[in-house]
């Protein structure tokens, strides 16, 4: 069953434009390989400050006080979402990710 999702990605701020495009392209390509569809993909904020620091997953455990925010809206089968999450977990250039089911988000907004 396909559902609508929104993923907020926080990429390392010290990445070049090519590296950012590679990460986003890799995720969008994986969505399409899993027979999903990308609705939109856009920069949400450039080098936005955090309220707390994030540690990188690389060997040096660098602390990050800023990040590059990217928002992707897509549709994907709920069973195949697990594979997409695995890809994102292995991507070292991502500091954080948050995937939200848009339908559930809209239902909760109606109830409040």
N, CA, C and O atoms as a GROMACS GRO file, in nm:
protein
  448
    1UNK      N    1   0.083  -0.118   0.000
    1UNK     CA    2   0.000   0.000   0.000
    1UNK      C    3   0.088   0.125   0.000
    1UNK      O    4   0.170   0.144   0.090
    2UNK      N    5   0.072   0.208  -0.099
    2UNK     CA    6   0.151   0.332  -0.110
    2UNK      C    7   0.096   0.439  -0.016
    2UNK      O    8  -0.025   0.456  -0.002
    3UNK      N    9   0.187   0.509   0.047
    3UNK     CA   10   0.151   0.620   0.135
    3UNK      C   11   0.238   0.741   0.100
    3UNK      O   12   0.343   0.728   0.037
    4UNK      N   13   0.191   0.856   0.142
    4UNK     CA   14   0.265   0.980   0.120
    4UNK      C   15   0.353   1.008   0.241
    4UNK      O   16   0.308   1.004   0.356
    5UNK      N   17   0.480   1.037   0.213
    5UNK     CA   18   0.577   1.063   0.320
    5UNK      C   19   0.650   1.194   0.292
    5UNK      O   20   0.652   1.246   0.181
    6UNK      N   21   0.709   1.245   0.399
    6UNK     CA   22   0.793   1.363   0.393
    6UNK      C   23   0.917   1.329   0.476
    6UNK      O   24   0.905   1.282   0.589
    7UNK      N   25   1.034   1.354   0.420
    7UNK     CA   26   1.158   1.328   0.495
    7UNK      C   27   1.238   1.458   0.503
    7UNK      O   28   1.263   1.525   0.403
    8UNK      N   29   1.278   1.491   0.627
    8UNK     CA   30   1.366   1.605   0.649
    8UNK      C   31   1.505   1.549   0.673
    8UNK      O   32   1.526   1.470   0.765
    9UNK      N   33   1.599   1.590   0.590
    9UNK     CA   34   1.737   1.544   0.601
    9UNK      C   35   1.823   1.659   0.650
    9UNK      O   36   1.805   1.773   0.608
   10UNK      N   37   1.917   1.630   0.739
   10UNK     CA   38   2.017   1.729   0.779
   10UNK      C   39   2.152   1.676   0.734
   10UNK      O   40   2.200   1.575   0.785
   11UNK      N   41   2.211   1.745   0.639
   11UNK     CA   42   2.341   1.706   0.584
   11UNK      C   43   2.452   1.786   0.652
   11UNK      O   44   2.429   1.894   0.706
   12UNK      N   45   2.571   1.731   0.649
   12UNK     CA   46   2.686   1.800   0.707
   12UNK      C   47   2.705   1.934   0.636
   12UNK      O   48   2.698   1.940   0.514
   13UNK      N   49   2.730   2.041   0.712
   13UNK     CA   50   2.742   2.174   0.651
   13UNK      C   51   2.870   2.193   0.570
   13UNK      O   52   2.877   2.283   0.486
   14UNK      N   53   2.971   2.110   0.593
   14UNK     CA   54   3.097   2.127   0.523
   14UNK      C   55   3.103   2.052   0.390
   14UNK      O   56   3.209   2.044   0.328
   15UNK      N   57   2.990   1.996   0.346
   15UNK     CA   58   2.986   1.927   0.216
   15UNK      C   59   2.980   2.028   0.104
   15UNK      O   60   2.921   2.135   0.118
   16UNK      N   61   3.042   1.994  -0.006
   16UNK     CA   62   3.032   2.078  -0.125
   16UNK      C   63   2.899   2.056  -0.194
   16UNK      O   64   2.825   1.963  -0.161
   17UNK      N   65   2.870   2.140  -0.290
   17UNK     CA   66   2.743   2.130  -0.362
   17UNK      C   67   2.731   1.995  -0.434
   17UNK      O   68   2.623   1.936  -0.437
   18UNK      N   69   2.840   1.946  -0.490
   18UNK     CA   70   2.839   1.818  -0.561
   18UNK      C   71   2.806   1.702  -0.465
   18UNK      O   72   2.728   1.614  -0.499
   19UNK      N   73   2.866   1.704  -0.346
   19UNK     CA   74   2.838   1.600  -0.247
   19UNK      C   75   2.692   1.603  -0.202
   19UNK      O   76   2.630   1.498  -0.188
   20UNK      N   77   2.639   1.722  -0.179
   20UNK     CA   78   2.497   1.733  -0.141
   20UNK      C   79   2.408   1.677  -0.250
   20UNK      O   80   2.314   1.602  -0.223
   21UNK      N   81   2.438   1.714  -0.375
   21UNK     CA   82   2.358   1.664  -0.488
   21UNK      C   83   2.369   1.512  -0.499
   21UNK      O   84   2.272   1.445  -0.534
   22UNK      N   85   2.488   1.457  -0.470
   22UNK     CA   86   2.507   1.311  -0.475
   22UNK      C   87   2.420   1.241  -0.370
   22UNK      O   88   2.356   1.140  -0.401
   23UNK      N   89   2.418   1.294  -0.248
   23UNK     CA   90   2.338   1.232  -0.142
   23UNK      C   91   2.190   1.236  -0.177
   23UNK      O   92   2.120   1.135  -0.168
   24UNK      N   93   2.142   1.353  -0.216
   24UNK     CA   94   2.000   1.368  -0.249
   24UNK      C   95   1.966   1.281  -0.370
   24UNK      O   96   1.862   1.215  -0.371
   25UNK      N   97   2.051   1.282  -0.471
   25UNK     CA   98   2.029   1.200  -0.590
   25UNK      C   99   2.023   1.052  -0.557
   25UNK      O  100   1.942   0.979  -0.613
   26UNK      N  101   2.110   1.009  -0.467
   26UNK     CA  102   2.114   0.869  -0.425
   26UNK      C  103   1.982   0.828  -0.357
   26UNK      O  104   1.931   0.719  -0.382
   27UNK      N  105   1.929   0.916  -0.272
   27UNK     CA  106   1.804   0.887  -0.202
   27UNK      C  107   1.686   0.886  -0.299
   27UNK      O  108   1.601   0.798  -0.292
   28UNK      N  109   1.681   0.984  -0.389
   28UNK     CA  110   1.572   0.990  -0.487
   28UNK      C  111   1.578   0.869  -0.580
   28UNK      O  112   1.475   0.813  -0.615
   29UNK      N  113   1.698   0.830  -0.620
   29UNK     CA  114   1.714   0.713  -0.706
   29UNK      C  115   1.664   0.587  -0.635
   29UNK      O  116   1.600   0.503  -0.697
   30UNK      N  117   1.693   0.575  -0.505
   30UNK     CA  118   1.648   0.458  -0.428
   30UNK      C  119   1.495   0.456  -0.418
   30UNK      O  120   1.433   0.350  -0.427
   31UNK      N  121   1.434   0.572  -0.400
   31UNK     CA  122   1.287   0.580  -0.397
   31UNK      C  123   1.229   0.528  -0.528
   31UNK      O  124   1.133   0.452  -0.528
   32UNK      N  125   1.288   0.571  -0.639
   32UNK     CA  126   1.240   0.528  -0.771
   32UNK      C  127   1.266   0.379  -0.794
   32UNK      O  128   1.184   0.310  -0.854
   33UNK      N  129   1.381   0.327  -0.748
   33UNK     CA  130   1.411   0.184  -0.760
   33UNK      C  131   1.310   0.099  -0.682
   33UNK      O  132   1.279  -0.013  -0.721
   34UNK      N  133   1.260   0.154  -0.572
   34UNK     CA  134   1.162   0.084  -0.489
   34UNK      C  135   1.019   0.106  -0.539
   34UNK      O  136   0.923   0.077  -0.468
   35UNK      N  137   1.007   0.159  -0.662
   35UNK     CA  138   0.879   0.184  -0.728
   35UNK      C  139   0.796   0.293  -0.659
   35UNK      O  140   0.673   0.290  -0.662
   36UNK      N  141   0.866   0.388  -0.598
   36UNK     CA  142   0.801   0.504  -0.539
   36UNK      C  143   0.809   0.622  -0.634
   36UNK      O  144   0.863   0.611  -0.744
   37UNK      N  145   0.755   0.734  -0.591
   37UNK     CA  146   0.756   0.854  -0.675
   37UNK      C  147   0.791   0.975  -0.588
   37UNK      O  148   0.734   0.994  -0.481
   38UNK      N  149   0.886   1.055  -0.636
   38UNK     CA  150   0.923   1.178  -0.568
   38UNK      C  151   0.829   1.289  -0.610
   38UNK      O  152   0.817   1.319  -0.729
   39UNK      N  153   0.763   1.351  -0.514
   39UNK     CA  154   0.669   1.460  -0.541
   39UNK      C  155   0.743   1.593  -0.548
   39UNK      O  156   0.722   1.672  -0.640
   40UNK      N  157   0.831   1.618  -0.451
   40UNK     CA  158   0.911   1.741  -0.451
   40UNK      C  159   1.041   1.718  -0.375
   40UNK      O  160   1.050   1.630  -0.289
   41UNK      N  161   1.140   1.798  -0.407
   41UNK     CA  162   1.270   1.792  -0.343
   41UNK      C  163   1.326   1.934  -0.342
   41UNK      O  164   1.347   1.993  -0.448
   42UNK      N  165   1.351   1.988  -0.222
   42UNK     CA  166   1.396   2.126  -0.216
   42UNK      C  167   1.479   2.154  -0.092
   42UNK      O  168   1.472   2.081   0.007
   43UNK      N  169   1.558   2.259  -0.099
   43UNK     CA  170   1.634   2.307   0.015
   43UNK      C  171   1.536   2.370   0.113
   43UNK      O  172   1.454   2.454   0.074
   44UNK      N  173   1.545   2.331   0.238
   44UNK     CA  174   1.457   2.390   0.339
   44UNK      C  175   1.529   2.504   0.411
   44UNK      O  176   1.469   2.608   0.438
   45UNK      N  177   1.658   2.484   0.442
   45UNK     CA  178   1.738   2.590   0.504
   45UNK      C  179   1.886   2.561   0.480
   45UNK      O  180   1.929   2.446   0.486
   46UNK      N  181   1.963   2.665   0.452
   46UNK     CA  182   2.106   2.650   0.432
   46UNK      C  183   2.179   2.682   0.561
   46UNK      O  184   2.164   2.791   0.617
   47UNK      N  185   2.258   2.587   0.608
   47UNK     CA  186   2.342   2.603   0.726
   47UNK      C  187   2.268   2.666   0.843
   47UNK      O  188   2.312   2.766   0.900
   48UNK      N  189   2.157   2.608   0.877
   48UNK     CA  190   2.078   2.653   0.991
   48UNK      C  191   2.142   2.604   1.121
   48UNK      O  192   2.194   2.493   1.127
   49UNK      N  193   2.137   2.689   1.225
   49UNK     CA  194   2.190   2.652   1.356
   49UNK      C  195   2.102   2.547   1.422
   49UNK      O  196   1.982   2.541   1.399
   50UNK      N  197   2.165   2.464   1.507
   50UNK     CA  198   2.092   2.367   1.587
   50UNK      C  199   2.073   2.424   1.727
   50UNK      O  200   2.145   2.514   1.768
   51UNK      N  201   1.977   2.371   1.798
   51UNK     CA  202   1.962   2.406   1.938
   51UNK      C  203   2.058   2.323   2.023
   51UNK      O  204   2.084   2.356   2.139
   52UNK      N  205   2.110   2.217   1.967
   52UNK     CA  206   2.208   2.132   2.032
   52UNK      C  207   2.304   2.084   1.925
   52UNK      O  208   2.273   2.092   1.806
   53UNK      N  209   2.418   2.035   1.964
   53UNK     CA  210   2.515   1.992   1.863
   53UNK      C  211   2.488   1.847   1.822
   53UNK      O  212   2.433   1.768   1.899
   54UNK      N  213   2.527   1.815   1.700
   54UNK     CA  214   2.514   1.680   1.648
   54UNK      C  215   2.652   1.622   1.626
   54UNK      O  216   2.743   1.691   1.580
   55UNK      N  217   2.668   1.498   1.660
   55UNK     CA  218   2.795   1.429   1.635
   55UNK      C  219   2.786   1.358   1.502
   55UNK      O  220   2.686   1.294   1.470
   56UNK      N  221   2.893   1.368   1.425
   56UNK     CA  222   2.901   1.294   1.300
   56UNK      C  223   2.923   1.146   1.328
   56UNK      O  224   2.963   1.109   1.438
   57UNK      N  225   2.897   1.063   1.230
   57UNK     CA  226   2.916   0.919   1.246
   57UNK      C  227   3.053   0.873   1.201
   57UNK      O  228   3.086   0.755   1.212
   58UNK      N  229   3.133   0.965   1.149
   58UNK     CA  230   3.265   0.926   1.100
   58UNK      C  231   3.362   0.905   1.217
   58UNK      O  232   3.328   0.930   1.333
   59UNK      N  233   3.480   0.860   1.186
   59UNK     CA  234   3.578   0.819   1.288
   59UNK      C  235   3.619   0.934   1.380
   59UNK      O  236   3.650   0.911   1.497
   60UNK      N  237   3.620   1.057   1.329
   60UNK     CA  238   3.670   1.167   1.411
   60UNK      C  239   3.565   1.223   1.508
   60UNK      O  240   3.600   1.304   1.594
   61UNK      N  241   3.440   1.182   1.498
   61UNK     CA  242   3.333   1.227   1.587
   61UNK      C  243   3.329   1.379   1.600
   61UNK      O  244   3.324   1.433   1.711
   62UNK      N  245   3.331   1.445   1.489
   62UNK     CA  246   3.328   1.590   1.485
   62UNK      C  247   3.194   1.642   1.533
   62UNK      O  248   3.090   1.581   1.507
   63UNK      N  249   3.193   1.754   1.604
   63UNK     CA  250   3.069   1.815   1.650
   63UNK      C  251   3.022   1.917   1.548
   63UNK      O  252   3.102   1.996   1.497
   64UNK      N  253   2.894   1.915   1.518
   64UNK     CA  254   2.836   2.009   1.421
   64UNK      C  255   2.736   2.099   1.491
   64UNK      O  256   2.649   2.051   1.564
   65UNK      N  257   2.748   2.228   1.468
   65UNK     CA  258   2.656   2.325   1.526
   65UNK      C  259   2.563   2.383   1.420
   65UNK      O  260   2.474   2.462   1.452
   66UNK      N  261   2.584   2.344   1.295
   66UNK     CA  262   2.500   2.388   1.184
   66UNK      C  263   2.475   2.267   1.094
   66UNK      O  264   2.545   2.167   1.103
   67UNK      N  265   2.376   2.279   1.008
   67UNK     CA  266   2.347   2.172   0.914
   67UNK      C  267   2.275   2.227   0.792
   67UNK      O  268   2.220   2.337   0.795
   68UNK      N  269   2.276   2.149   0.686
   68UNK     CA  270   2.209   2.186   0.561
   68UNK      C  271   2.081   2.103   0.554
   68UNK      O  272   2.087   1.981   0.542
   69UNK      N  273   1.965   2.168   0.561
   69UNK     CA  274   1.837   2.100   0.567
   69UNK      C  275   1.777   2.081   0.426
   69UNK      O  276   1.776   2.173   0.345
   70UNK      N  277   1.729   1.961   0.400
   70UNK     CA  278   1.670   1.929   0.271
   70UNK      C  279   1.539   1.854   0.295
   70UNK      O  280   1.534   1.764   0.379
   71UNK      N  281   1.434   1.891   0.222
   71UNK     CA  282   1.302   1.831   0.238
   71UNK      C  283   1.262   1.758   0.111
   71UNK      O  284   1.268   1.814   0.002
   72UNK      N  285   1.222   1.631   0.125
   72UNK     CA  286   1.175   1.551   0.011
   72UNK      C  287   1.037   1.496   0.044
   72UNK      O  288   1.017   1.435   0.149
   73UNK      N  289   0.941   1.516  -0.046
   73UNK     CA  290   0.809   1.455  -0.035
   73UNK      C  291   0.802   1.344  -0.138
   73UNK      O  292   0.842   1.362  -0.254
   74UNK      N  293   0.750   1.228  -0.096
   74UNK     CA  294   0.746   1.113  -0.186
   74UNK      C  295   0.633   1.018  -0.148
   74UNK      O  296   0.579   1.024  -0.037
   75UNK      N  297   0.600   0.928  -0.241
   75UNK     CA  298   0.506   0.819  -0.214
   75UNK      C  299   0.583   0.689  -0.226
   75UNK      O  300   0.668   0.674  -0.314
   76UNK      N  301   0.553   0.595  -0.136
   76UNK     CA  302   0.625   0.468  -0.134
   76UNK      C  303   0.542   0.365  -0.061
   76UNK      O  304   0.464   0.397   0.029
   77UNK      N  305   0.558   0.240  -0.101
   77UNK     CA  306   0.493   0.128  -0.032
   77UNK      C  307   0.549   0.120   0.110
   77UNK      O  308   0.670   0.134   0.131
   78UNK      N  309   0.462   0.097   0.206
   78UNK     CA  310   0.504   0.093   0.346
   78UNK      C  311   0.607  -0.017   0.373
   78UNK      O  312   0.695   0.001   0.457
   79UNK      N  313   0.596  -0.129   0.303
   79UNK     CA  314   0.691  -0.240   0.322
   79UNK      C  315   0.830  -0.201   0.272
   79UNK      O  316   0.931  -0.242   0.331
   80UNK      N  317   0.837  -0.125   0.165
   80UNK     CA  318   0.965  -0.087   0.105
   80UNK      C  319   1.033   0.029   0.176
   80UNK      O  320   1.149   0.060   0.149
   81UNK      N  321   0.961   0.094   0.266
   81UNK     CA  322   1.018   0.206   0.342
   81UNK      C  323   1.138   0.161   0.425
   81UNK      O  324   1.230   0.238   0.448
   82UNK      N  325   1.136   0.037   0.470
   82UNK     CA  326   1.246  -0.018   0.551
   82UNK      C  327   1.377  -0.014   0.474
   82UNK      O  328   1.482   0.019   0.530
   83UNK      N  329   1.373  -0.048   0.345
   83UNK     CA  330   1.495  -0.046   0.263
   83UNK      C  331   1.549   0.095   0.247
   83UNK      O  332   1.670   0.116   0.248
   84UNK      N  333   1.459   0.192   0.232
   84UNK     CA  334   1.501   0.332   0.220
   84UNK      C  335   1.568   0.379   0.350
   84UNK      O  336   1.668   0.450   0.347
   85UNK      N  337   1.512   0.340   0.463
   85UNK     CA  338   1.569   0.376   0.593
   85UNK      C  339   1.710   0.317   0.610
   85UNK      O  340   1.798   0.382   0.665
   86UNK      N  341   1.729   0.194   0.562
   86UNK     CA  342   1.861   0.130   0.569
   86UNK      C  343   1.964   0.211   0.491
   86UNK      O  344   2.076   0.233   0.539
   87UNK      N  345   1.927   0.254   0.370
   87UNK     CA  346   2.018   0.334   0.288
   87UNK      C  347   2.056   0.463   0.360
   87UNK      O  348   2.173   0.500   0.363
   88UNK      N  349   1.958   0.529   0.420
   88UNK     CA  350   1.985   0.656   0.488
   88UNK      C  351   2.073   0.635   0.611
   88UNK      O  352   2.157   0.718   0.643
   89UNK      N  353   2.053   0.524   0.680
   89UNK     CA  354   2.133   0.496   0.800
   89UNK      C  355   2.280   0.475   0.765
   89UNK      O  356   2.368   0.510   0.844
   90UNK      N  357   2.306   0.418   0.649
   90UNK     CA  358   2.443   0.391   0.606
   90UNK      C  359   2.513   0.512   0.544
   90UNK      O  360   2.635   0.512   0.527
   91UNK      N  361   2.437   0.615   0.511
   91UNK     CA  362   2.494   0.734   0.447
   91UNK      C  363   2.563   0.821   0.551
   91UNK      O  364   2.496   0.881   0.636
   92UNK      N  365   2.696   0.829   0.545
   92UNK     CA  366   2.774   0.902   0.644
   92UNK      C  367   2.766   1.053   0.630
   92UNK      O  368   2.802   1.125   0.723
   93UNK      N  369   2.721   1.102   0.518
   93UNK     CA  370   2.712   1.247   0.499
   93UNK      C  371   2.584   1.306   0.558
   93UNK      O  372   2.567   1.428   0.559
   94UNK      N  373   2.494   1.219   0.608
   94UNK     CA  374   2.372   1.264   0.675
   94UNK      C  375   2.396   1.270   0.825
   94UNK      O  376   2.450   1.176   0.884
   95UNK      N  377   2.355   1.380   0.887
   95UNK     CA  378   2.364   1.390   1.032
   95UNK      C  379   2.236   1.338   1.097
   95UNK      O  380   2.242   1.266   1.197
   96UNK      N  381   2.122   1.372   1.041
   96UNK     CA  382   1.993   1.329   1.094
   96UNK      C  383   1.892   1.313   0.981
   96UNK      O  384   1.907   1.368   0.872
   97UNK      N  385   1.786   1.235   1.012
   97UNK     CA  386   1.674   1.220   0.919
   97UNK      C  387   1.547   1.204   1.000
   97UNK      O  388   1.550   1.150   1.111
   98UNK      N  389   1.436   1.249   0.945
   98UNK     CA  390   1.306   1.231   1.007
   98UNK      C  391   1.206   1.207   0.897
   98UNK      O  392   1.186   1.291   0.809
   99UNK      N  393   1.141   1.090   0.902
   99UNK     CA  394   1.041   1.054   0.802
   99UNK      C  395   0.904   1.060   0.867
   99UNK      O  396   0.882   1.001   0.973
  100UNK      N  397   0.813   1.132   0.804
  100UNK     CA  398   0.677   1.150   0.857
  100UNK      C  399   0.577   1.103   0.754
  100UNK      O  400   0.589   1.133   0.635
  101UNK      N  401   0.477   1.028   0.800
  101UNK     CA  402   0.364   0.989   0.716
  101UNK      C  403   0.272   1.111   0.707
  101UNK      O  404   0.214   1.150   0.808
  102UNK      N  405   0.258   1.170   0.590
  102UNK     CA  406   0.182   1.294   0.575
  102UNK      C  407   0.035   1.275   0.609
  102UNK      O  408  -0.026   1.364   0.667
  103UNK      N  409  -0.024   1.160   0.573
  103UNK     CA  410  -0.165   1.136   0.602
  103UNK      C  411  -0.190   1.137   0.753
  103UNK      O  412  -0.289   1.194   0.799
  104UNK      N  413  -0.100   1.074   0.830
  104UNK     CA  414  -0.115   1.071   0.976
  104UNK      C  415  -0.099   1.212   1.033
  104UNK      O  416  -0.169   1.250   1.127
  105UNK      N  417  -0.007   1.288   0.976
  105UNK     CA  418   0.015   1.426   1.020
  105UNK      C  419  -0.111   1.509   0.998
  105UNK      O  420  -0.151   1.585   1.086
  106UNK      N  421  -0.173   1.494   0.881
  106UNK     CA  422  -0.294   1.569   0.850
  106UNK      C  423  -0.411   1.529   0.938
  106UNK      O  424  -0.491   1.614   0.978
  107UNK      N  425  -0.422   1.400   0.971
  107UNK     CA  426  -0.529   1.353   1.060
  107UNK      C  427  -0.515   1.416   1.198
  107UNK      O  428  -0.615   1.458   1.256
  108UNK      N  429  -0.394   1.423   1.250
  108UNK     CA  430  -0.375   1.480   1.384
  108UNK      C  431  -0.402   1.630   1.385
  108UNK      O  432  -0.447   1.683   1.487
  109UNK      N  433  -0.377   1.700   1.275
  109UNK     CA  434  -0.406   1.842   1.267
  109UNK      C  435  -0.557   1.866   1.268
  109UNK      O  436  -0.603   1.966   1.325
  110UNK      N  437  -0.635   1.777   1.207
  110UNK     CA  438  -0.780   1.790   1.205
  110UNK      C  439  -0.838   1.766   1.344
  110UNK      O  440  -0.936   1.831   1.382
  111UNK      N  441  -0.779   1.674   1.419
  111UNK     CA  442  -0.830   1.639   1.551
  111UNK      C  443  -0.804   1.746   1.656
  111UNK      O  444  -0.877   1.755   1.754
  112UNK      N  445  -0.699   1.827   1.637
  112UNK     CA  446  -0.668   1.930   1.739
  112UNK      C  447  -0.735   2.060   1.712
  112UNK      O  448  -0.718   2.155   1.788
   0.00000   0.00000   0.00000
